[in-house]
Amino acid sequence: MASQRNGTLYLGVTSNLPARASQHRTGSIDGFTKRYACTLLVWYEAHDDIQDARQRELQLKKWKRAWKLDLIERSNPGWKDLYETLF
């Protein structure tokens, strides 16, 4: 999730991406994404195993910001909100 292009980024794991993205978009849950208005789903990665997803999350959280921006730019150069593509 992002606040805007090159803005604040949030990274997390969920077993229900459409529902969780909706919560972030509407600000229905207090926390980081509500405080920093991270409402755009600009990148996601699917995993068959939740443990694999958690390992990937930990890996990405250690990355430099520039690497994360590059990851987003490679798959979504326009920083379009991908939420609607989930349906």
C-alpha positions, 0 to 999 in steps of 0.5 A: 500500500502507498500514500501516493507515487514515491510516498509512504509505503506499507508492507504486510501479509494477509490471507484475504487481500481484497478485504484487507486492502479495502480496510486500508482504503477506507481507514476502518482500522486505526494504525500506520496506513490510516495515519499516513493515508496509505490507500493505494494498492500499488504492488502485491505478490501471491504465495501458496504458503503463508509461511513463505509469504511471511518470510518474503515480508521479512525479507522485503522489510529489510530492503532499502527503500530504493529497492522497494520503489524499483520493485513497484516501478518494474510491475506498475510504472504508473503507480496505478491502484491495483485494487479493482484488478483483484475482482 
